[in-house]
Amino acid sequence: MTTLERSAASAFATDAILDRRDAIPALVGRHEDFLIVTGLAGTARDLAALTKDGDHLYTMAGCMGGACMIGLGLALARPDRQVLVATGDGELLMNLGSLATIAAMDPPNLSILCVDNGHYGETGYQKSHTSLGVDLEKVASGSGIRATRMVEREDQIADGARLLRAGNSAAFVLLRVKPTDPPAYRRNFDLAACRDRFRAALPPAG
């Protein structure tokens, strides 16, 4: 690791002040307003705990990098519903091209919440690229997503929450948090049952 990389990693570890267990519920607010797709591990547990593994929640396991594109497909298929993708920095780094595709399609009913703890929580908390200086909010903006925010302080949460619900264009909120564990919630790992539950809960398109 270079001196610059060590400096960036150290800065991330000491700068992040928000705890995901407090910040995510505050940002999402009334979760029933969304159809929710999550990435793996941390964000799946965050949103399963928040919704009590609700019928409007689709969590994933073993398909790292897929959350944003599944959310895009859902948003295009159901323009009558607001779709929220909750993913982590490690999961999003697996498929950065999805941001360019979302910017090009620009569905106004799609919002992305990226929970950035600077680590791969799924595999033992190794540092991710964001601990080494990669700024995913700038990547989203540079990909063409017009509505983006960085939330790293409590006084920025309200603005981030408004953006997730604005519905004017595809939106991206990067939430920087400390590398702490998500809620200790045991979600349903019967993925076929979760898929069927999610489909059954979708009301017919208007």
C-alpha positions in Angstrom: 0.0 0.0 0.0 1.4 3.4 -0.9 1.6 6.4 1.4 -1.3 8.0 -0.4 -3.4 4.8 0.0 -2.6 4.5 3.7 -3.6 8.1 4.2 -6.9 7.7 2.4 -7.8 4.5 4.3 -6.9 6.2 7.6 -9.0 9.2 6.7 -12.1 7.1 5.9 -11.8 5.2 9.2 -11.5 8.3 11.3 -13.9 10.6 9.3 -17.1 8.5 9.1 -19.3 9.4 12.1 -22.8 8.0 11.2 -24.0 4.6 12.4 -25.9 2.7 9.7 -28.4 1.4 12.3 -29.6 5.0 13.0 -29.0 6.7 9.6 -30.7 4.2 7.3 -34.1 4.3 9.0 -33.9 8.1 9.1 -33.1 8.3 5.4 -35.7 5.8 4.2 -38.5 7.0 6.5 -41.9 5.3 5.7 -40.5 2.2 4.0 -44.0 1.1 2.8 -43.9 3.8 0.2 -41.2 1.9 -1.8 -40.6 -1.4 -3.5 -37.2 -2.2 -2.1 -34.4 -4.2 -3.7 -31.2 -4.8 -1.6 -27.7 -6.0 -2.2 -26.1 -8.7 0.0 -25.2 -9.0 3.6 -25.3 -5.6 5.3 -27.9 -3.8 3.4 -30.1 -6.9 3.2 -30.1 -7.1 7.0 -30.5 -3.3 7.4 -33.7 -3.3 5.3 -35.0 -6.7 6.5 -34.8 -5.3 10.1 -36.4 -2.0 9.1 -39.3 -3.7 7.2 -39.5 -6.8 9.4 -38.7 -8.7 6.2 -41.8 -7.2 4.5 -43.5 -8.4 1.4 -42.3 -5.2 -0.4 -38.7 -6.2 0.1 -36.6 -8.3 -2.2 -33.2 -9.2 -0.7 -30.5 -11.1 -2.5 -27.7 -13.6 -1.7 -24.9 -14.9 -3.9 -25.4 -12.5 -6.8 -23.1 -9.7 -6.0 -23.4 -6.7 -8.3 -27.0 -7.3 -9.4 -29.0 -5.0 -7.1 -29.0 -1.8 -9.2 -29.9 -3.6 -12.5 -32.7 -5.5 -10.8 -34.0 -2.3 -9.4 -33.8 -0.6 -12.8 -35.8 -3.4 -14.4 -38.4 -3.1 -11.7 -38.6 0.6 -12.0 -39.1 0.4 -15.8 -41.7 -2.3 -15.4 -43.6 -0.5 -12.7 -43.5 3.3 -13.4 -46.5 3.6 -11.0 -44.3 2.7 -8.0 -41.2 4.3 -6.4 -38.4 1.8 -6.3 -35.5 2.0 -3.8 -32.3 0.1 -4.3 -30.2 -0.2 -1.1 -26.8 -1.5 -1.8 -23.3 -1.3 -0.3 -20.0 0.1 -1.6 -18.6 -3.4 -2.2 -21.6 -4.6 -4.0 -21.9 -1.6 -6.2 -18.1 -1.7 -7.1 -18.8 -5.1 -8.7 -21.0 -3.4 -11.4 -20.2 0.3 -11.7 -21.5 0.2 -15.3 -25.0 -0.1 -13.9 -24.8 3.6 -13.0 -24.2 4.6 -16.6 -27.1 2.5 -17.8 -29.4 4.0 -15.1 -28.3 7.5 -16.1 -29.1 6.8 -19.7 -32.5 5.3 -19.0 -33.2 7.9 -16.2 -36.4 6.4 -14.7 -37.8 9.1 -12.3 -39.1 6.4 -9.9 -35.7 4.9 -9.1 -33.6 5.9 -6.2 -30.3 4.3 -5.1 -29.1 4.4 -1.5 -25.4 3.2 -1.3 -24.3 2.5 2.2 -20.5 3.1 2.2 -18.6 1.7 5.1 -15.4 1.4 3.2 -15.2 -2.4 3.7 -16.4 -5.7 2.4 -18.5 -6.8 5.3 -19.6 -10.0 3.5 -16.1 -11.4 3.5 -14.4 -10.2 6.7 -14.2 -6.4 6.6 -11.3 -6.1 4.1 -11.0 -2.5 3.0 -12.9 -1.7 -0.2 -11.8 0.8 -2.9 -13.7 3.6 -1.2 -11.3 3.3 1.8 -8.5 3.9 -0.8 -10.0 7.1 -2.2 -12.7 6.1 -4.6 -15.7 8.5 -4.3 -18.9 6.7 -5.5 -21.0 9.8 -5.4 -18.6 11.4 -7.9 -18.8 8.2 -10.0 -22.6 8.3 -10.1 -22.5 12.0 -11.0 -19.8 11.4 -13.6 -21.9 8.6 -15.1 -24.6 11.1 -15.8 -27.0 10.7 -12.8 -28.2 14.2 -12.3 -29.5 14.0 -8.7 -26.8 12.9 -6.3 -25.9 13.6 -2.7 -23.3 12.6 -0.2 -24.6 12.2 3.3 -22.0 11.9 6.0 -23.4 14.1 8.8 -26.7 14.0 10.7 -27.7 17.5 9.4 -27.5 16.2 5.8 -30.0 13.3 6.4 -33.2 15.3 5.7 -31.9 16.5 2.4 -30.9 13.0 1.4 -34.3 11.6 2.4 -36.0 14.2 0.2 -33.9 13.3 -2.7 -34.8 9.6 -2.4 -38.4 10.6 -2.7 -38.2 13.5 -5.2 -39.3 11.4 -8.2 -37.9 13.9 -10.8 -35.2 11.7 -12.1 -33.1 8.8 -11.1 -31.4 9.6 -7.8 -28.3 8.5 -6.0 -27.5 9.0 -2.3 -24.1 7.9 -0.9 -24.3 7.4 2.9 -20.9 7.2 4.5 -21.0 5.2 7.8 -18.7 3.8 10.3 -17.7 0.1 9.7 -20.1 -1.2 12.3 -22.3 -4.2 12.0 -25.9 -4.0 10.6 -28.8 -5.0 12.9 -28.7 -8.5 14.2 -31.8 -9.6 12.2 -32.3 -13.1 10.8 -33.9 -12.6 7.4 -35.6 -15.3 5.4 -33.0 -17.1 3.2 -35.6 -19.1 1.3 -34.9 -17.1 -1.8 -37.6 -18.7 -4.0 -40.2 -18.1 -1.3 -39.0 -14.4 -1.0 -39.3 -14.0 -4.8 -42.9 -15.4 -4.8 -43.8 -13.3 -1.8 -42.6 -10.2 -3.5 -44.4 -11.0 -6.7 -47.7 -11.8 -4.9 -47.5 -8.5 -2.9 -47.3 -6.4 -6.1 -50.7 -4.9 -6.9 -51.7 -5.0 -10.6 -50.2 -2.2 -12.6 -52.6 0.8 -13.0 
